[in-house]
Amino acid sequence: MTRVKILSETGLTTYAGISYNKFLAKLASDHRKPNGQLRYHAKDASSIRSIPLGKFHGFGPAASVKMNGLSIFTGMDMCNQTLGFLNARFGKAGSYYYWISRAIGERPIRANRIRKFVGAENPFSQGLADYDALAAELQPLVDKVWGHCEATGARGRTATPKVKFPISN
């Protein structure tokens, strides 16, 4: 199904990252949100070296802080490290970091894996500041997630609402 067809039939936007390995496809998917796609070819792979590590999939805040403490801020900085250096400081994750900085990702794609997260979102054209208005908008999202859980038998232990606030100058 194409992105245009998905939008016309569901009203939902989609985005996609396309590449020859999972890491680059995930990285590409972040570039043209909320309704676009980006394709990384092998010839484009070196362009990831200018990207800050915080944008790399698989990097949490703790890894970024640790890398920054070692003066490693970008894919290029990481690519300049040896496998031994990264393994000594990051354990088995060091090998992953070493190879992704070289645009080599060997992790398999598992299309039928069990989902770990269920989510729903609703972007607004303008900000909502009133509690009652926010609560009213939250209920359909709760219903959507709960409906999915009921239909699939999915269960969890945690519900995490995420709210984005605009940056004001």
N, C-alpha and C positions, 0 to 999 in steps of 0.2 A: 504494500500500500504506500503510495507516495505521500509526502508531507502535505501537498495541496489537498489530496483526497481526505486525509485525516482531519485537516482543518475544516473542510466543508461538511464532513459527516459528523464530527464530534465537537467542533468549536475549539479543539485543543491544538496548541502549537507543538511542534516536535523539533528536535535537533539531532544531528548525527555526526559522528567522527568516523572517518573511514581511513584505514591504513593497513599496512602489512603486518602489524603486530598490535596486541591488545593495549599496550601502554600508549603508543602513539594515537590509536583510535580514541582512547579515553581523553588524552590531552587535546586532540582536535575537537572533540565534542564540546569542550568548554568555550571555544572561540566564537561561535556564532549563535549563541542563545538569544532569544528563545525560539527562533524559527529559522534555522539554517543548517547548513552542513559544511564541513571542511574536510578535505582529503589531503593527507600527508603521503607523498611519494617518497621513495628511497632518496631521491635527489634533494628533498626538502628536509631530511632528518637532521642535518647539522644546524638548522634554524632553531631547534629546541634548546640549543646551548645558551642562548641569550635569555631564556625564560627563568624567572626567579623560582627557586626550589619550592616555595610555598604553593605554586601552581601545579607541581608534579603530583600525580595520583600516587598514593602510597606514602606521602609525607604528611605527618601530623605536626602539630605545633611543637611537640617535644623534639622531634627529629630536626625540624627547621632551626630551633634554638641551638641545638647541639652543633649542627652544621655551621651556623653563623658564628658560633664560638670558635670554630676552626678556620674562620675566614672563607667559608664556602657559602656563596650566596646564589649562584646561578648554575645552570647545567654545565657551562664551560668550566667553572671552578671545580665542580665535582668530577668532570671528565679528566681534569688535570691530576687527579689523585690516583694512586696505584690501588690495585685490588687488595694488596696486603694492608695498606693504610686504612682503607674503608672497613675491611673485615675486622681489623684490630679494634676499631672504635665502635662498630655497629653490629658486630656478630654476623649472623647469617644474612641480615638485611644489607650488610655492606656489599655483598656480591650482587644483590638486586640493584642497589644504587649504582654500582660500577657499570653494569650493563645497560641500564636505562639511560644513563648519561651519554651512552654511545648509540642510542636509538635501537638497542637490541633487547627485545622482550620475548621471553620464551614461555610465559605463562599461558596455559591453554584457555580457550574460550569455552565455557560450559553453559550452553544455551538452556539447559533444563535444570539448573541448580535451584535449590530451595531459597526463596527470597528471605533476606534477613530484616528488611525494612519495608513497611507499607506507609505510603504517604499520600497526601492530597494538598493541593495549593490553589490559591485564587489570587492572582495579582489584581490590584486596584488601580484605576486611573488617577485617583487622588488619595491622599492619606486619610486614615481614620483615627481620630483621637478620642472619640467618645466611647466610654466603656460599653454602653448598651449596644451601640452600633458594631463594635468589635465582637461582642458576644453573639450577636445575631449572625454575623458573617462566619463565626467559628462553627456554629452548629451544623451547617451543611457539610463542612469538611469532616467533622467528627462522624456524621452519618455515613459519608462516603467511605471512610477508612473502616468503620465498624461493619458496613455492608460487605466490604471485601473480605474482612476477617470471617464473618458469618458464612459467606458463600464458599470460602476455601478451607474453612476449619483452622485458619491461622490463629495463633495465640501468642501473646507477648507478655512481658512484665513491665514495660516502660512505655509511657506516652510522653513525647517531647514536642511541645509546640514551638515553632520557630517563627519569629517575627522580625522582619527587616524594617529598619528605620532609615529614612533618607538622611544623608549627611548634610548638615547645615553649616554654612560658613560663618 
